[in-house]
Amino acid sequence: MDRLTRSSLRENRNHGDESFPLVAYWISQGPGKVVLDCHWHEEAEFFYVLEGETLFHVDAECFPVRAGEAVFIDGGDIHAGHTLGGSSCSFCAVVFDLRFLSSFGDDAVQKHYVTPLQIRTRTFPRHIRPDSDWERNILHSLRAIISACSGQHSGFQAAVKGHFYLMLNEIAQANRWADRSSAGSAEAKVDRLKKVILHMQAHYNRQIPVRELADLIPMSEGQFCRFFKSMTRQTPIEYLNTYRITRANELLRSTDRKIADIAMEVGFGHISYFIKVYRKVMNVPPSRFRMEVEKSRLASVIEHL
């Protein structure tokens, strides 16, 4: 994974492939930076903090996650993260399709563990800390999964799948299942937020007045801005510009088009404003990002010669 790539709201990328629908991403961010932009995907995810501390949002929940702790995100949950304190944060996100745990038949594992996990009647606890034996054992298996994904030794897929089943065993023995089959009163807030951000995603390449977004819910502009920031810790304009930078990165990485043309295509009216926002989000100018991508590409080619 390109470490400079940022997430979009609803990810369109494929996480793994049909034969092994799981992939691990390693990402680092500096102090005060967005660790994960507000987004969701159909796949489930384990978020494991390697260094630093993150203020994590999942739907309407908000809590700090420290190094050595993990968060489980059910498929479809909106989530985001921001660094806490004065240090940087690095983490690994293991994103996977729950179907990869399924059995071909309706055996005991499928019936009692996988299907309930898929429908969220018996799912993982949200925040996993090393405070008890069962949590420490789950975190040990999660670190083993991350290590296997990093090394990708022969047979690593079997090791990954095996550790997932061991984690289900730990939850079953401790009887610490979570039931998130109904989201309760928070579901309406999340649905409204998804509606707004999907609109941003569909129309990011043009100017979108705050009034237009507020009318989708509907709310007054002031009420809408407060609602949006309470859910994402970003203003609507900050989120929209970050999403535009994500789209710009795709073009910078895959084309040789002029930076000014790319800025216009993703919705920035002025190149100077695009570069200013780009530096704030990415910590480097767009020309540097493109240079680093090219260096990485050449290094990969040389490595395989």
N, C-alpha and C positions, 0 to 999 in steps of 0.2 A: 504493500500500500504506500502511496505517496503521502509522507507525513504532513505535508502542508495542506492537504485537501480537507475542506470543511464539509460538514454534513448539510444537506438540504432538509426541508420539512418532511416530505414523504419521499424516502429514498427510492430512486428508480434503478439503482445498481443491483446486480445479482450477487447475493451473498453465497459464494461457493457455486456449485453446479448440481445437476440432477443426481449425480452419483454420490455427492457429499456436500449437502447444502449447509455448510458451516464455514465461517471464516473468522479469523482474529485480526483486529486492527490495533496497532500500537500508536498512540498519539501523545504529544507533549504540548503544554501551553504555559506561557509565562504568567507572572503574578498579575492578578486583576483581569485576566483574559477569559473569554468564553471558552469553556472546555468542549461543550457540545451545543450547537445551535438547537433551538427548539424544533423537534422533528418527530416523526414516527415511521414505523415500517411494520409490515405484516409479521415479520419474524420475531421471535423472542430474543432476549439479549441478557448476558451477564456483563456487568460493568465492574471492573476490578481496579482499584486505585493502587498504583505501584509506588508513587511518591507524592507527597504533598497532601492537600485536602481540597475537596470539592463540595460546593453547595449544590445538591442534586434536586431536580424537580421531576416528579413522575405524576402526570395528570395534576391533581390538586394538592399532592403531598410535597413537602419541602423539608430536607434534612441534610446535615453535613455527613460526608463520607470520607474517612481518613485512610491513610496508607494501610494496606492489609485488610481492608473491608471491601464488601461487594454489594451490588444492587442487582436484583432481578427485575427485568422489564418484560411484562407479558406483551405479546404481539398486539399492535394497535395502540399501545399507550404512548401518549405524547411525553417526551422527556427532554431534559436540557441540563446543563451543568456549568458552573462558574467557579474559578479558583477562589479559595479562601486564604486569608492571611497574606503575608508578604513573600511567599515562595511560589515557585512554579508547581505544576501538577503534571504527572504522567500517568497514563492508565492503559489498560488493554480492554477492548470491547470484543466479546465473543458473540457473534450474531448467528443465529441458526434457525432453520425451519423445524418446528417440532415434529413434523412428519418423519424426520430422519431417525427418530426414536421408535417409530411404529413397527409393530410386528405384521407379518403377512396375514396371520389369522387372529382371531379374537382370543388370544391366550391370556393367562393370568396377568402378565406384565402389561399388556395392552389394556385389559379391562380395568385393572385396579390402579394403574399409575399413569399410563400415557394418555388415555382418553380423558380422564379427569383433569390432567394437566392442560390438555388442549382446550377444554371448555371452562377452565379456571375454577372448577369446584374444589380441586386439590392441587394447588400450585405452590411454588416456592415462596417463603417469606420475602418481603420486599427488601429489607436491609439485613445483611448477614455480617455479623461481627464476631471476632474470636473470643466470645464471652462464655461459651459452653463447649462441651465435647463435640456435640453434633454439628455445631457451627464451625468449629475448627476442622472437623473432618471434611465438611463441604468445601471450605476454603482450600484445604489441602488438595482435594480432587480438582478444584477449579484451577489452581496453580499448575497441576499436572497437565490439564487440558491445554493451558496457555503454553507450557513448555513443549508439549507435543506438536502444537500448531506452529511454534517457532522453528523447531528442528526438522519437522516433517520427515522423520526417519521412516524406514520401511515398516509398515504396519501401524503408523501413527493414527490412522482413522479408527482402527479397532480400539486403540488405547483411549481415544477421545470418547467414543461411544460407551466403552466400559465404565469410564469415570462418571459419565452422566447417570448411568444406572446405579452406580455406587452412591451418588448424591441422592437419588430418589429413595434408596434404601435407608440412608441416614434420616431423611425427613420422616419416613414411615415409622422407623423405630422410635424416634423421639416424639412422634405424633404432633409435629409442628407445621402441618399443612396450613396454608392460607386459602380462604375462599373469596375469590374476587369475581365470582360469576355475575354479580350485579354491582355496579359502581356507585349506586346510591345518588345522593343529591349532587355530587361532584360531576356526574356524567353530563348534565346539561351544560355546565361551564366548559367542559372539554369539547363537547360537540360544537359549541359556538366558536371556540377558538379554532378548531379544525376548519370550520366553514370560512372564517376570515383568512386563515393562512393559505388555504387552498386557492382562494381568490387571488391572493398575492402571488402565489406560484404560477397561476395561469396568466397573469397580466403584469408580471414584473418588468417587462420590457417597455412599459409606458409609465407616465406619471399616474400615481394613484392617490388622490386626495384622501385625507383621514376621514372626511365626511362620507366618502363612498364606502369605506370599510365599516364605519360606525353604523351606517344604514343597513348593513347586512344582518345585524343582530336582532333588532335595532337598539341603539343607545345614543345618547348625546355624545358629542366629540370628547368632552372632558371625561365622562363616565367610561367611554370606550378606552381611552388612553390609560386610565387607571386600571381598568380590568385587564388590558393586554399586558401591562408591565407587571401586574401582580402574578400573572400566569407564566410569563416568560423571562422576567427581569430585564427586558429590553423594551424600548419604545417601539411603536409600529414602524417608524422610519428606520431605526437601528436594525430591526429584524429584516426589513425589506432590503436595505442596502447590503446586509451581510449575505442574504440569499442571492442578490445580484452578483456579488463578488464570487460566490460559489459557481454560478453559471459562467462568469468571466474566466475562472480558473480552468474550466473544461475547455474553453476555446483557446486559451493561452497554451494549454498542454497539447491540444490535438490539431491546431492549425498554426500557420505562420502569418496570419492576418495582422494588420497594424493594430497597435494597442488602442489608438483613438477610435478605430472602427468597432472594436470589441466593446469599448466603453459605451458607445452609442447603442449598440445592439442590445445590451443588457439593461438599458434604461437610464444611463447617466447622460445628462444633457451637455456636460462640459468635461473635457479630459482632465482639467486641473482638479475638479471635485472628485472625479473617479480615482485619481492617484492618491488624493488625501484620504479618502475612505479606505482605499486598498491598503495603504500603509497602516492605518489604524487597526484594521481587521487582521492582516497577515504579517505585520511587523517588517515587511520588505516591500519595495516597489514592484509593480507588475513585471518590469523588465528583469528584475532579479529572480522572480519566481520562474519565469520562462527559462532563464539561464540555468537555474538549478535543475529544472525538469530535464533539460537537454543533457546536462552533465550526468544525471542519473541514468538516462537512456543510453548514453555512450558507454558508461561504466558497465551497464548490464550487457551490452553487445560484446564488449571486450572480454568480460568474464566468461562468456559462452563461446568464445573463439577456440 
